[in-house]
Amino acid sequence: MGEKVQGRLLIIGGAEDRQGECRILGEFVALAGGPEARLVVIAAASREGPALGREYSLLFRELGARAVDTIYVESRQEANVARLVKVLARASGVFFTGGDQLRLTSLLGGTLVEREVRKAYEGGAIIAGTSAGASAMSDTMIVEGPSDDPPQRCTLKMAPGFRLLREVVVDQHFAQRGRLGRLLSVVAQNPYILGLGIDEDTAVVVEPRGWFRVIGSCTVTVIDGRSIQLSNVSETAPDAP
């Protein structure tokens, strides 16, 4: 499920606890080194990024991390600034906030920031993301699609993610927004992948060898497309459910 890397992934389904026990965010800080952690919050997925960056930075400090930097960019040019490379080169943990996953990947994909995040992951850092930040980690990324309604090919939009997690697609806010149908549709169209549906306040910790464990208050749904024996996806009309 993953390449040979030294780091871990922490993939959060969104709406993680930030006021109580903070188990998921506390796990991130602990895996990044606890008091010695050097964290970077990347808040590029939303125009509210500066406020989100400050909120998470303060919270991570309250959870014990002493060194926390924030990166917010509004253009690809800003994501290629050498100063940011130096910030990420020191990181033992990188955290992607929520927002719009397509905004995140279109701003950072192929830039120095993305390259340094990948290098950090391969070198042993933990890379975390919540909501949109979670979706962007996978090979195939869900950009848009109805939740409760029966999915249609014409309304389901996908794009490449950061490919930190190969042959996997992630959907977040899973049970809370009724997204089983759309994840089934994505896997039917991409049967070589695993579909991970992660509930709110729930996370998957992906270890370097590729196996994962679940933490948080709800569940993770796994859909394995590799066992599909018969498919009529190519024969259905784009607007058919």
C-alpha positions in Angstrom: 0.0 0.0 0.0 3.0 2.3 0.3 6.5 2.8 -0.9 9.6 2.0 1.2 9.7 5.2 3.4 10.8 5.9 6.9 7.9 8.2 7.9 4.3 7.8 8.9 1.0 9.3 7.7 -1.8 10.4 10.0 -4.9 10.7 7.9 -7.8 12.4 9.8 -11.5 12.3 8.7 -12.1 15.9 9.8 -13.7 17.5 12.8 -11.1 16.1 15.2 -11.4 16.9 18.9 -9.6 20.1 19.6 -11.1 21.0 23.0 -11.2 17.8 25.0 -8.7 15.0 25.2 -7.3 15.9 21.7 -6.2 12.3 21.3 -5.6 12.4 17.5 -3.7 15.7 17.6 -1.8 14.6 20.7 -0.8 11.4 18.8 0.6 13.6 16.0 2.7 15.6 18.4 3.9 12.5 20.2 4.9 10.7 16.9 6.7 13.8 15.8 8.9 13.9 18.9 6.8 15.3 21.7 8.6 18.3 23.3 11.4 18.0 20.8 9.0 18.0 17.8 9.6 20.5 15.0 6.2 21.0 13.5 5.1 22.8 10.3 1.4 23.6 9.8 0.6 24.1 6.1 -2.7 26.1 5.9 -2.9 26.5 2.1 -6.2 24.7 1.5 -8.4 27.6 2.6 -8.4 31.4 2.3 -9.0 31.2 6.1 -5.5 29.7 6.3 -3.8 32.3 8.4 -6.5 31.9 11.2 -6.4 28.1 10.9 -2.6 28.1 11.1 -2.6 30.2 14.2 -5.3 28.0 15.8 -3.4 24.7 15.2 0.0 26.2 16.1 -1.4 27.3 19.5 -3.0 23.9 20.1 0.2 22.0 19.2 2.1 24.1 21.6 -0.5 23.4 24.3 0.0 19.7 23.5 3.7 20.0 24.2 5.5 20.9 21.0 7.9 23.8 21.5 8.7 24.6 17.8 5.8 25.2 15.4 6.0 27.1 12.1 3.1 28.0 9.8 3.2 28.1 6.0 0.4 29.9 4.1 0.7 30.5 0.3 -1.7 32.0 -2.2 0.3 31.3 -5.3 2.6 28.7 -6.8 5.4 31.3 -6.9 5.1 31.6 -3.1 5.3 27.8 -2.8 8.7 27.9 -4.6 10.4 30.3 -2.1 13.7 28.9 -0.8 13.0 30.1 2.7 10.2 27.5 3.0 12.5 24.8 2.0 14.7 25.5 5.0 11.6 25.5 7.3 10.5 22.1 6.0 14.0 20.6 6.0 14.0 20.9 9.8 10.5 19.4 10.3 9.8 16.2 12.2 6.0 16.6 11.6 4.0 18.4 8.9 0.2 19.1 9.3 -2.1 20.0 6.4 -5.3 21.8 7.6 -8.7 21.4 6.0 -10.4 23.4 3.2 -10.4 22.6 -0.5 -8.2 19.7 -1.6 -8.0 20.9 -5.2 -6.9 24.3 -4.0 -4.2 22.6 -2.0 -2.9 20.4 -4.7 -3.1 23.0 -7.5 -1.1 25.5 -5.3 1.5 23.0 -4.1 1.7 20.2 -6.6 5.2 20.1 -8.2 6.6 22.9 -6.1 9.5 23.1 -3.7 7.1 22.9 -0.8 5.6 19.6 -2.1 9.1 18.2 -2.8 10.3 19.0 0.7 7.2 17.5 2.3 7.9 14.3 0.4 11.6 14.3 1.4 10.6 14.8 5.0 8.2 11.8 4.8 10.8 9.6 3.1 13.3 10.6 5.8 11.2 9.8 8.8 8.8 12.7 9.5 5.1 12.2 10.2 2.8 13.8 7.7 -0.7 14.5 8.9 -3.8 16.0 7.2 -7.4 16.6 8.2 -10.4 16.7 5.9 -9.1 18.2 2.6 -5.6 17.7 3.9 -6.4 14.0 4.3 -7.9 13.6 0.8 -4.8 15.2 -0.8 -2.5 12.5 0.5 -3.7 9.7 -1.7 -2.9 8.6 -5.3 -6.4 9.3 -6.6 -8.1 12.3 -4.9 -11.9 12.9 -4.7 -12.5 16.5 -5.7 -16.2 16.7 -5.8 -19.3 14.5 -5.7 -22.7 14.2 -4.1 -22.8 12.5 -0.7 -26.3 11.2 0.1 -27.5 10.9 -3.5 -26.7 7.9 -5.7 -23.4 8.8 -7.4 -23.2 9.5 -11.1 -20.1 9.5 -13.2 -20.9 13.0 -14.5 -21.0 14.5 -11.0 -18.0 12.6 -9.5 -14.8 14.5 -10.1 -11.3 13.1 -9.3 -7.8 14.4 -9.6 -4.2 13.3 -8.7 -3.3 13.8 -5.0 0.2 14.2 -3.5 0.7 10.4 -3.9 2.1 10.0 -0.4 -0.2 6.9 -0.1 -0.1 4.9 -3.3 -3.0 2.8 -4.7 -5.4 4.3 -2.1 -8.2 6.8 -2.3 -9.4 8.6 0.9 -12.8 10.0 1.6 -13.4 12.0 4.8 -16.4 13.0 7.0 -17.4 9.6 5.8 -20.4 8.3 7.8 -21.5 11.8 8.9 -22.0 12.9 5.3 -23.2 9.6 3.9 -20.4 9.1 1.5 -20.4 5.3 1.1 -22.1 5.5 -2.3 -19.5 7.9 -3.8 -16.6 5.9 -2.5 -18.0 2.7 -3.9 -18.3 4.5 -7.3 -14.7 5.8 -7.1 -13.4 2.3 -6.4 -15.6 0.8 -9.2 -14.0 3.2 -11.6 -10.5 2.6 -10.2 -10.5 -1.1 -9.2 -6.8 -1.3 -8.5 -7.1 0.8 -5.4 -8.2 0.6 -1.8 -10.9 3.0 -0.7 -10.6 4.3 2.9 -13.7 6.1 4.3 -12.6 7.9 7.5 -15.2 9.2 9.9 -15.0 12.5 11.8 -12.8 12.5 14.9 -11.1 9.3 13.6 -7.8 8.8 12.0 -5.6 6.2 10.3 -1.9 6.0 11.2 0.0 4.4 8.3 3.2 2.9 9.4 6.4 2.7 7.2 5.7 -0.9 6.2 2.3 -0.1 4.9 0.0 -1.4 7.5 -2.2 0.9 9.5 -4.1 1.3 12.8 -7.2 3.3 13.6 -7.5 5.9 16.5 -10.3 8.2 17.5 -14.0 7.9 18.4 -15.6 6.4 15.2 -14.7 4.0 12.4 -12.9 3.5 9.1 -14.5 1.7 6.2 -12.2 -0.2 3.8 -13.4 -1.0 0.3 -11.0 -3.3 -1.7 -11.6 -3.0 -5.4 -9.0 -5.6 -6.4 -11.5 -8.4 -5.7 -14.1 -7.1 -8.2 -15.0 -9.9 -10.6 -17.5 -8.1 -12.9 -17.9 -4.5 -13.8 -20.3 -2.6 -16.1 -18.9 0.9 -15.3 -17.9 1.5 -19.0 -21.5 0.6 -20.2 -23.5 2.9 -17.9 -24.6 6.4 -19.0 -22.6 9.2 -17.4 -25.8 10.5 -15.7 -27.0 7.1 -14.6 -26.9 6.3 -10.8 
